[in-house]
Amino acid sequence: MMKKLNAIATSLLVALAAPAGAAEINENLNIGGSVRVNYSYIDYNEASTDKLGDIAFDTLSLTASGNSGNWGFASEYRLNNNTDYLILGYATYDVSPELLVQVGVTHVPFGNHGYISNSWWMGLPYYLGFEDDRDVGVKVIYSVNGSQTDIAFFKSPEYGASENARYAADLYTGTVNGTQYSNEETNQFNLRHTQTFGAVTVGASGQYGQIYNSSTGNTGDRFAVAAHLDGSFGSWNVQMQAMHYEFDAADSADKNKIAVSVVGWQYEVASKGQIYNFNLAKTVATDFGSIKFYNDFGLLTPDVEDESYDNSFQNVTGMAIAAGPTYTMLDFIAGKNMTFSTANNDHVGLPELGDDWDYRVNINFGYYF
């Protein structure tokens, strides 16, 4: 960890040092980040209920961005309480006021712009790699008259397939619940188009990529499509999204499921299905900032040959408090047959153990600088 901290500190010093030819970048250099702590109360965990929850350091985030003429860059690195990883790291070039090119570890343009969630817990698509994903490649963004088209090619994820310390979910190589997986994401194409009408943005997304089997050398494929809407009506906001996805891995031990990894963990998901999201939020201005109240609902319906596979549900009710340099999210999470939010079902869309909703409370406090 100390070596990684030294590397981060060195990179920031280099960015600030002003070598020859970099004066303009340093004049427009922005350094920032955040420090966050997290409280968690898990209703289905005896130790958590006995202690009335746990509070601990969550994240130190370091960001840097800058530009020199038409050129620019953006980067972010995060250190969590048990791991660390690169979030973003890409160069930009403004071809024209309407056309922007990004190269490096950048956002995957799929689904609703930004997020299909309001909470710290993220939406259900995040846990399959379809929300706030980041990969290595090149992206072209064309914006004009309220419309935006994103075209991208990603050669690979930001980390290798056997690594689970990553911010966004990607396919995993390793053993999960006794099943050996050898899948790697490669050669991914994305296309997203959105059109804004006043305060309402509607759009559609498509994604296609290959799945390389590192054990056999054979290649399968994967694809996803989505329709999405994000609308603001006064102080109210509505988000809706419907999507279909398929993972067709070559030489799979079980065609009905596949493994992914995220934030230091790995689990299995249904290899084919639909995901539906409906989110409602209301923002109220206050003397100290604002409070956003929200409810984020997500449903996954598996569409595999094994009829024993069950739906997965996630509902997050909460509020986000903005006050000066702080941002606090208080979430009540209800999960059914859903990883990270249920007692006995560490998967998404697989056969359910039991038939219960489980609950947890999460409070995340962040100071941004």
C-alpha angles and dihedrals in degrees: 000000000000091000090053092048090051090050092051092047091049093051091052092049090050090051090052097042099086104223119190112297095016101088094106092051092052091050088059098035118131121195120186146127144154144256117216137185125194136211118198131185114184114195094199096049115086095203091051094050092045091055095038089242136308134266124200146150109287114180146352108199124192121193134183131178137161146151142216113195109307092347126086146150141209130196142171133183126185133201114199129189092266107018145006135220147168113265101181138356119161144136122230135206124192104216089179137336087277101039126065129175124202124190125186134030101352141151117289108235102230130126128351116001110264104351141348088217142056099206136083086242093066126217128293094261089062091069091060097042099262101111127062092347121167128200139164116268147073128300131190119202121194117186127178137147096353096313127107130190121191120193119180145169120200120191096192145339119280091258135030120277094250092057117094097179097095135121099228128041120262135164113288134222112207143062120308121178091341096310118115115221125191101178127140129181115233142157100019125180124197133189125180129170126185133178124199121212108186105302096346124089121191127180152146132233136198132189132184129175145148130256113215118204105215092195099053103020092233125129133225129177144232137198142176137188130192142181117205144179132193117183135173120203109181106299092346127091129193127193124187131174137168122187143171124207138180133190111194104180121189118244092003119179088217120016091200097068143031136188129247133177134211140160094002099315141089131207143155129264134187107272093224133027152104128271124202126191132188119176130178125188139172124196121208122194117229137183090257099041127289145309122217117200116198149167119204118192126188133179130185119195112193116224102193134128093253104085092197091075112110138210120265123218134193126178124178121189116184153112136250119214119203114194121160109303092347131091121186127186121196111192134183106198123199117187137181121187087345132133118244093015106057133065102228106017112076093170142064122246098352125123108301124239106217124347105256140120114232127203141208138169122224128185119185120188120192134185113199124203 
